[in-house]
């Protein structure tokens, strides 16, 4: 990017996924915060996506680029539905526009009960098991750092975010409201959100592009930060 292009960049708002905080975007913060405003907006204020977005929106800039990972991507879609004029461009990572299936919703219930009854470590491990990450020499270390992040957030957040995922609505119509550049990032090994669902999200965005991030699964920001950073830089450089 040229110097003049950098000066024209709007703030970038990044929304972490379930049981994650700013640490899940650490490699992106390190790079992008050096030349543009970057804000982390944790999805922790409600047990429905609508509540989370309603609490979050007044705290955000008037106009911003929006990035969401997992649950954060679902919240990002709800923000777009509520205030499309404020979202200049949208990047979704590992996020589906479709609601939980009955089977997926019921599978969350034992973990919700566990988080409520003193078994938070087991509940957190259910969403960050090492085999959900891409094959890599450091995936056990990465999984442990994700578990630590989830334990720091606590059981109440786990329950609220799980309920938000269970209750989320279909977001297809929201995606059609994005007038700026749309980017969908999917990890090569993601088994949580199927490839066809992420491809579908990209087709719903009027200016949507899908990029597969190699050597990554459901958490590409940490599994292949260089690949994600390159994709984000190219997305930010696209004309609004």
N, C-alpha and C positions, 0 to 999 in steps of 0.2 A: 504493500500500500504506500501511496505517496504521503508526504506530510500533510497536504491539504485534505486528502481523504481521511486521514486519522482525525483531523480536527472536526470533521463532519460526523463522526461516529456518535450515535446516541448511546445512552447507558445500556448495558446488557444485564438483564435480570435472569438469574439461574435458580431453578427450583429443584432441590435434591429429591431423590426417591424415598421409598419407604425405609424408615429407621436409618436415615442418612442425614448428615449435616454438611457444612461447608467443606469438610475434608474430602467428600466424594468428588469435588471439583477443584481440589488443590492444584493439580497440574495446569488447569485452565486459568485459575486465579493468578498463578505465578507468571504466566505469559501475558494474558490480556489486561490485567490490572496495571501493567506498566505503561499503557498508552490509551486507555479508555476507562470510564467509570464502570465498575462491575459490582453488582449487588446480589447477595444470596438471600433468598426468601424461603425459609423453611416452612413446609406444609404442616404446621402443628396446631392450628387454631380452629379445631372443629372435628366432628366425626362424620361429616359429609363433604364431598368435593365443593358443593355450593357454599357451605359455611366457610370453608378454608379460603376460597376465592374471595368471598365477600369481605372477610377480615383483612385479606392481603391487599386487595386492590387500592384502598386509600393510602397505603404506605408506599406505593410504587411511583416512579417518575411519570410525568404526563405522557411521555412517548418513549418507547423502549424496544430493544430487541429482546426476544423471550426464548429461553432455553429450558426445557423440562426433561427430567430423567425419570422413567418409571411412573410412580404416583405423581411426581412433579410434572410429568408430561400431561397427565390427565387434568391436573389443576391448571396447567398452562392453557389447555383447550377450553376450560371453563372461563378463564380470564379473557380469552379471545372471544368467546360467545358473549360475554358481558360488555366488553369494551374494545371492539375490533379497531376503532379509530386510534387507540393508544398503542397497539402492537404493530411495530413497523416491519417485523419479520419474525418467523417462528422456526425454531429447531426442536424436534422431538427425538428423544433417544429411548429405545426399548419401551415404548408406550403404545398401547392399543387404544383405538377410538371406540371399541366395542365394550359393553359391560361384562362383568363376570358371568360365566355360565353357571347354572345351578350347581354343577359339580365342583367347580373352582370355589364358589362361594361357601359351600358346605365344608370343603377341605380347610378353610381358614378357621372354622369354629373351634376345633380342639386347641389350636395355638392361641386363640383369643382367651379361652378358658385357662390355659397354662400361664399366660402372661398375667392373668388376674389372680392366680393362686400361687404365686411365688416361683414359677418355673419360666421366668423370662429368658434365661440363657438358652433353654431348649427351643422356645418360640423364635428367638432371633436366629438361631442356627438353621431353623427350617427354611429361612429365606436367603441365607448366605452360605449354604453348604459348599465346600470346595468343588464338588463336581458340577455345580452350576456355573463355575467360572471356566474360562478357556484353559486348555492345557498349557501350563507354563511352570517353570521351576519355582516360581515364587507364589504360587496360588494358595498354598497353605498359610503363608505369611499375610497375604492379602485378605484371605477369608477371616483370619483372626483380627485384623484391623477393622474389618466391617462389623464383626461381632462386638468388638469394643465400642464402636460408634453406636450400635444399637443399644447396648447396655447403658451407655451414658444417657441416652434419650429416655429410657425407662418404660415401665409397663403401661402406664396410662397412654403414652403416645402410641405404643404398639396397638393397643385396643382401638384407639380412635382412628388410626390410619387404616387398620384392617377393616373397620366398619365403613370407612370412606370408600375403600376399594370394593367392598361388597355392594354398596348402594349406588355406585356411580352409574350415570346415565350414558346412553349412546351419544357420542360426540361428533357424528358425521356432519351434521348441519353446521356445527361450530367451525369445523375445518374449512368449510367453503367460504367463510367470512374473512379469511386471511388474504389480503391483497398484496402483501409483500413477498419476498423470497421465502419459500418453505423448504426446510431440509429435514429429512428423516434419516437418522443414523441407526443401523442395526449391526449388532455384533455377529461375526461369522458363526460363532458357536452358541448363539442365544437359544436356549431351550424353554425360556419362560414365556416369551412373546414370539409366536411362530413367524417365520419369514413372510408368509402370505398376508398376515395381519398388518405388518409394517409396510409392505408394498401397497396394501389397500389404503393406509393412511396417506401415503404419498400421492396416490391418485385422487384423493379427496381435496388436496391442497391445490388451488388454481395454478400456483407456480411451484409445485412440489418437485423435489428431487430426492431420490433415495441413494444412500451410499452405504455399502457394506464395509464395516471396519474389520480388517483382518486381525487375527490373534486376539480376539475379544469375544466375550459372551454378553451377559446382561448388564455389565458395568464397564462399558468401553472407556469411560473417562479415566479410569485407573488402570485398566488392563492394557490399553494401547493409547496412552495420552498423546503421543506424537501424531498418530493418525487422526484423532479427534480434533486436536488443535489445528491441524492443516485444513480439515474440512470446515471448521468454524471460521477460520481466516478467509477461506474462499467464499463462504456464505456471507460474511460481513462485507466483503468487497463487491457483492452483487448490487446493482442499482435498485433502490427501493421502488 
